[in-house]
């Protein structure tokens, strides 16, 4: 009887062990992970900001959150002329650091969509509010130094969308990108912030993927969450000036990709950006009448949303048709998670969306950042320690 009971439990534990191993295998195979080790500093909102809002054409209000949950929060507000440069600082609670920059209303302008030179390109995507991962990756990649000053010369830093949502450092990430833009410009370089579907979601007031933190932040500011990137906010106006597709030295950069229908739509890069930008504030819904506009802002076929390079049975001919339409040699995309940066379709498609580490919690398996470096027409995977590997 005793042996029978032991045998029974042995079978039970053996079955559970097999199921656990199978579950872990599936989790890893599907690029999943286990979330653990939350850091309480994610709730430290003292010095959170700045949040900058236009009161009228000539006055802006710069607001920082002060205080804590125990003693209560309040908002520090200062007013400035919108026609002058305004010095600001952005605080990052996790390692008690901050960076300084200044904003100027004249810095908000629609960037070009095509560039041609012989400079190197470093591309990274889907940071998803991970300020520390983003900052440290750029330091180790020698884009900036330890003091966060631009060291990439005349190079192109390309941010291929989804730098917001799913984290607690959205404000820090966005202001950091703004600072990088200004610093790069002063050194003859260029930061290309190409919007992904999550930036567009925030412009449209869709905050389903945002941390609940920003619901509380907006309430403390006396705002609705939509107002954080609304038409009266500096960051909102800056975001809505950005492109969704650019060609740099013959390489096409777009968050999602080029659906075959877009390839057949007889539109230019400039057409795509103009049409999509005009709809940044308009949530998409399918309409019965078909149009180029409907195609380009579709949450299935639109350039910021398309996943067909990895999720559908698309042919090499269809991929090449999309590239030919935009006079590009290849396309670099984020949006769809990859185990590592890879080439698809005989090198015509490069997927660079990897799972980056989060600021305020850990994951198992451990995540490591990667970016894509294109230098002298050679492609490299660039790792978070600065090492590179030729693709």
C-alpha positions in Angstrom: 0.0 0.0 0.0 2.8 2.4 1.0 4.7 1.7 -2.3 1.5 2.2 -4.3 1.0 5.7 -2.7 4.6 6.6 -3.3 4.3 5.5 -6.9 1.1 7.5 -7.3 2.8 10.7 -6.0 5.8 10.0 -8.2 3.6 9.9 -11.3 1.8 13.1 -10.2 5.0 15.1 -9.6 6.5 13.7 -12.9 3.4 14.8 -14.8 3.6 18.3 -13.2 7.3 18.6 -14.0 6.6 17.7 -17.6 3.8 20.3 -17.8 6.0 22.9 -16.2 8.8 22.3 -18.7 6.4 22.4 -21.6 4.9 25.6 -20.3 8.3 27.3 -20.0 9.3 26.1 -23.5 6.1 27.6 -25.0 6.6 30.8 -23.0 10.1 31.3 -24.3 9.2 30.2 -27.8 6.5 32.8 -28.0 8.8 35.5 -26.7 7.0 35.6 -23.4 8.5 36.0 -19.9 7.8 36.2 -16.2 7.5 39.6 -14.7 9.1 40.0 -11.2 11.0 42.4 -8.9 8.9 45.5 -9.1 10.7 48.6 -7.8 8.7 50.9 -5.5 10.4 53.9 -7.0 8.0 53.6 -9.9 5.5 55.4 -7.6 7.9 58.3 -6.8 6.4 61.1 -8.7 8.2 64.0 -7.0 9.7 66.2 -9.7 7.7 64.3 -12.4 7.6 66.4 -15.6 7.9 68.8 -17.1 4.4 69.0 -18.6 4.2 72.0 -20.9 0.9 73.5 -22.1 0.0 76.5 -24.2 -2.3 78.9 -22.5 -2.6 81.0 -25.6 -0.5 81.9 -28.6 2.1 83.7 -26.6 2.1 82.1 -23.1 3.1 78.5 -22.1 2.7 77.0 -18.6 5.5 74.7 -17.4 4.3 72.3 -14.7 6.1 69.8 -12.4 4.4 67.5 -10.0 5.8 67.7 -6.4 5.1 65.8 -3.2 4.3 62.1 -2.5 1.5 59.8 -1.7 1.8 60.1 2.1 1.8 63.9 2.3 0.0 64.6 -0.9 0.8 66.1 -4.3 0.8 69.6 -5.7 1.8 71.2 -9.0 4.5 73.7 -9.4 3.6 76.1 -12.3 5.6 78.7 -14.1 4.6 80.8 -17.1 6.9 81.7 -19.9 6.7 83.5 -23.3 6.2 81.0 -26.1 8.6 83.1 -28.3 11.7 82.5 -26.2 13.8 79.4 -25.4 12.8 77.9 -22.0 15.4 76.0 -19.9 14.0 72.8 -18.4 15.1 69.6 -16.6 13.6 66.1 -16.6 14.1 63.9 -13.5 14.4 60.1 -13.5 13.6 58.5 -10.1 15.2 55.1 -10.6 18.8 56.3 -10.4 18.1 59.8 -9.1 19.4 61.6 -12.2 18.2 64.3 -14.4 19.0 65.9 -17.8 18.7 69.5 -18.9 17.5 70.9 -22.2 15.6 73.9 -23.5 12.5 74.0 -25.6 11.8 76.4 -28.3 8.5 76.6 -30.2 10.4 77.2 -33.4 12.0 73.7 -33.0 8.6 72.1 -34.0 8.7 71.7 -37.7 7.9 68.9 -40.1 11.0 67.0 -41.0 12.0 65.9 -44.5 11.1 62.4 -45.5 14.1 61.5 -47.7 17.9 61.8 -47.0 20.9 60.9 -49.0 24.5 61.1 -47.7 27.3 58.6 -46.7 26.7 58.8 -43.0 26.2 55.8 -40.7 22.8 54.9 -39.4 21.8 53.4 -36.0 18.2 52.3 -35.7 16.3 51.0 -32.7 12.6 50.5 -32.1 9.9 49.7 -29.5 11.6 51.0 -26.4 8.1 51.2 -24.8 8.8 53.8 -22.1 12.2 52.3 -21.1 14.3 55.3 -20.4 17.2 53.6 -18.8 17.5 50.9 -21.5 17.3 53.6 -24.2 19.8 55.9 -22.5 22.3 53.2 -21.6 22.1 51.6 -25.1 23.0 54.9 -26.7 25.9 55.5 -24.3 27.4 52.1 -25.0 26.8 52.5 -28.8 28.8 55.8 -28.6 25.8 57.9 -29.8 26.1 60.0 -26.6 28.6 60.1 -23.8 28.1 59.6 -20.0 27.0 63.3 -19.7 24.4 62.5 -22.4 26.1 64.8 -25.0 25.8 63.8 -28.7 29.0 62.1 -30.0 27.6 60.5 -33.1 28.8 63.3 -35.4 26.7 63.6 -38.6 25.2 60.2 -38.2 21.5 59.3 -38.3 19.8 57.9 -35.2 16.5 56.4 -36.3 13.8 55.6 -33.8 11.3 53.3 -35.5 8.3 53.9 -33.4 6.6 52.7 -30.1 8.7 54.6 -27.7 5.7 55.1 -25.4 3.3 53.0 -23.4 3.8 49.8 -21.3 6.1 51.5 -18.8 6.6 54.3 -16.2 9.0 56.5 -18.1 7.1 57.8 -21.1 7.6 61.5 -20.2 11.4 60.9 -19.7 11.7 59.1 -23.0 9.9 61.7 -25.0 11.8 64.7 -23.5 15.1 62.7 -24.0 14.3 62.3 -27.7 13.5 66.0 -28.0 16.9 66.8 -26.3 18.7 64.4 -28.6 17.1 66.0 -31.6 18.4 69.5 -30.7 21.9 68.2 -29.7 22.3 66.2 -32.9 21.2 69.2 -35.0 23.8 71.3 -33.4 26.5 68.8 -34.3 25.3 68.2 -37.9 23.6 64.9 -37.1 20.0 63.9 -37.2 17.5 62.1 -35.0 14.5 60.6 -36.9 11.5 59.9 -34.7 9.2 57.8 -36.8 5.9 57.4 -35.2 4.5 53.9 -34.4 1.0 52.8 -33.8 1.3 53.5 -30.0 2.4 57.1 -30.5 -0.6 57.5 -32.8 -2.9 55.8 -30.2 -1.9 58.4 -27.7 -2.5 61.3 -30.1 -6.0 59.8 -30.6 -6.7 59.5 -26.9 -6.4 55.7 -26.8 -4.5 55.0 -23.6 -5.3 51.3 -23.1 -1.6 50.4 -23.2 -0.4 53.3 -21.0 0.6 52.8 -17.4 -2.1 53.7 -15.0 0.5 56.2 -13.6 -0.4 58.6 -16.4 -4.1 58.6 -15.5 -3.1 59.8 -12.0 -0.5 62.2 -13.3 -3.1 63.9 -15.5 -5.5 64.1 -12.6 -2.9 65.7 -10.4 -2.3 68.3 -13.2 -6.1 68.9 -13.4 -6.2 67.5 -16.9 -7.6 64.6 -18.8 -5.1 62.0 -19.9 -5.7 63.0 -23.5 -4.5 66.5 -22.7 -0.9 65.2 -22.0 -0.4 64.9 -25.8 -3.3 67.1 -26.9 -3.3 70.0 -29.2 -2.4 72.5 -26.4 0.6 70.5 -25.1 4.1 71.1 -26.4 4.8 67.3 -26.7 1.5 66.8 -28.5 2.3 69.4 -31.1 5.9 68.0 -31.4 4.6 64.5 -31.9 2.1 65.4 -34.5 4.8 67.0 -36.6 6.6 63.7 -37.1 6.7 61.3 -40.1 5.5 57.7 -40.3 7.9 56.7 -43.1 11.3 57.9 -44.2 14.0 56.9 -46.7 17.5 57.4 -45.5 20.4 56.5 -47.8 18.1 54.2 -49.8 16.8 52.3 -46.7 13.1 52.6 -45.9 12.2 53.0 -42.2 8.6 52.4 -41.1 7.2 51.0 -37.9 4.9 48.3 -39.4 5.7 47.8 -43.1 4.3 48.1 -46.6 1.2 46.1 -47.3 0.8 44.9 -50.9 -2.2 47.2 -51.3 -0.1 50.2 -50.3 2.5 49.1 -52.8 -0.1 49.2 -55.5 -1.6 52.5 -54.4 0.7 54.7 -56.4 1.6 57.0 -53.5 4.9 58.6 -52.7 6.6 58.8 -49.3 5.5 62.4 -49.1 1.9 61.4 -49.9 1.9 58.7 -47.1 3.2 61.1 -44.5 0.8 63.9 -45.5 -2.2 61.7 -45.4 -1.4 59.8 -42.2 -0.3 63.0 -40.4 -3.6 64.6 -41.2 -5.3 61.7 -39.4 -3.1 61.5 -36.3 -6.0 62.9 -34.2 -8.7 60.8 -35.9 -9.3 57.3 -34.6 -9.7 54.8 -37.4 -12.8 52.8 -38.1 -13.5 50.9 -41.3 -15.8 52.7 -43.7 -17.8 51.2 -46.5 -16.3 53.4 -49.1 -12.7 52.5 -50.0 -10.0 55.2 -50.4 -6.3 55.6 -50.3 -6.8 57.5 -47.0 -8.6 54.5 -45.5 -5.9 52.2 -46.6 -3.0 54.3 -45.2 -4.6 54.8 -41.7 -6.0 51.3 -41.4 -5.1 49.5 -38.2 -4.4 46.3 -40.3 -2.9 47.5 -43.6 -1.5 51.0 -42.6 2.3 51.5 -42.6 2.3 51.9 -38.8 0.3 48.8 -38.1 1.0 46.2 -40.8 2.6 42.9 -39.6 2.4 40.9 -42.8 6.2 40.4 -43.2 6.1 38.0 -40.2 2.4 37.0 -39.8 1.2 36.4 -43.4 2.0 34.5 -46.6 3.5 37.5 -48.4 5.8 36.8 -51.4 9.2 38.2 -52.2 7.7 39.8 -55.3 5.2 41.7 -53.2 7.9 42.8 -50.9 10.0 44.1 -53.8 7.0 45.8 -55.3 6.7 47.9 -52.1 10.4 48.7 -52.1 10.3 49.7 -55.8 7.4 51.9 -55.3 9.4 53.9 -52.7 12.7 53.6 -54.5 14.3 51.7 -51.6 16.7 48.8 -51.4 15.3 47.4 -48.2 12.9 48.2 -45.4 13.6 48.3 -41.6 10.6 47.8 -39.3 9.7 47.4 -35.7 6.2 46.5 -34.4 6.5 42.7 -34.5 8.7 41.1 -31.9 11.8 39.2 -33.0 14.1 37.0 -30.9 17.0 39.0 -32.4 17.5 41.5 -35.3 17.1 39.4 -38.5 17.0 39.7 -42.2 14.0 38.3 -44.1 13.1 37.9 -47.8 16.7 37.7 -49.0 17.7 40.7 -46.9 15.0 43.0 -48.2 13.2 43.1 -44.8 15.0 43.7 -41.5 13.0 43.3 -38.3 14.5 45.2 -35.3 11.8 44.9 -32.6 13.3 43.1 -29.7 12.1 43.0 -26.1 14.1 45.6 -24.2 14.6 45.6 -20.4 12.1 47.5 -18.4 13.0 50.3 -16.0 11.1 49.4 -12.8 10.8 45.6 -13.0 12.7 42.5 -14.2 11.8 39.7 -16.5 12.8 36.1 -16.9 14.3 35.2 -19.3 16.5 38.3 -19.0 16.0 40.9 -21.8 18.8 42.6 -23.7 18.6 45.5 -26.0 19.7 45.4 -29.7 19.9 48.0 -32.5 20.8 47.9 -36.1 23.9 49.7 -37.4 24.4 50.4 -41.1 27.9 51.6 -41.9 29.5 51.5 -45.3 26.5 49.4 -46.5 27.4 46.7 -43.9 24.7 45.6 -41.4 25.5 44.9 -37.8 23.5 43.8 -34.8 24.6 46.2 -32.0 24.2 44.9 -28.4 23.6 46.8 -25.2 27.2 46.5 -24.1 28.4 48.2 -27.3 29.6 45.0 -29.1 28.5 44.4 -32.6 28.0 41.4 -34.9 27.8 41.5 -38.6 24.5 40.2 -40.1 
